[in-house]
Amino acid sequence: MPDDILARLIDQAALRFGEPARELAPGDDLFEVLGIDSLQALDLLTDLEEAFAIEIPDWEVQGVHTLAGLADVIRRRL
C-alpha cells in the first residue's frame, strides 16, 4: 500500500519550492535537498497544517530533517 501521507507531503514540498516531486525521496534532508532555511521550513509547515487539517506544534518538528520524519509527525497528529 503506498504511503499517501508521504506522497502528499512530497507534492506539497515540491510545489512550494519548485522541485520536481519525482526527485524527492523519503530520506532526503529537507534543508539540503530543497535548499531552504528555517523560515521557509515554517512556511512549508503552515502549508502542511492546512493540507492535512492539523496543528503541528513547533517543538514536535525540532530535529526533524527528513521528509519521512515529517511524515511521521503528520501521522501522529491525524
N, C-alpha and C positions, 0 to 999 in steps of 0.2 A: 504494500500500500504506500503510495507516495506521501511525502510529508507536505501537506497543504500549507501548514503554517510557515515552514521554511521557504517554500516556493513563493508564497505571498510576500514574505519578508524580503527575499532577494529581488522580487519585482519592484517593491517599494524603494529599496535602496538604489536599484538600477535607474528607476525613473527620476528620483530626486537628484542623483549625482551624474546622470548621463552616461552610465556604464552599461554595456550590453549584459543582460542578465545571464546569458549563457557563459560568460567569462567569470562569474562569481561562484565560488564553491563554499560549502558549509564551514570549512576550517579556515577560510580566509580571515585575516586580520582586517577589521573594518577600517581602521585608520590608515594602514599601509596600502591596502589594495584600492580603496576608494580615494585615498589622498585627502582625507578630511581631518578637521581639528575637532576639539571637544564641543565647540558651539554648533558646528554642523551635525555632530552626533546627536545633540539635543534636538535639533530640527527633525532629524530622522525619527527620533523617539516620539516626538509630537505626532508625526505622520502615522506612526505605527499605533499609537494610542487611539487615534481617530479611526484608522482602518480596522482595528480589532475591537473597538468599543470597550477599551480597558484603560485603567490608570496604572502607570508604571512609575513607582517612586524612584527618584534618582539613586538612592542608596542601593536599590536592587540591581542596578546595572553597573555599579562600581566594580572595576576589574574585569568586566565582560568586554572582550575584544574581538570575538569571532561571531560570524553570522549564526552558527549553530548555538553558541552560548546565548545570544539574544533570542533565538527561537525558544530555547528552554525557559527563559524568563517569561516570554509571552504565554507559553503553555501553562505555567504556574498561575498566571493571572486570569486565565479564561475560566 
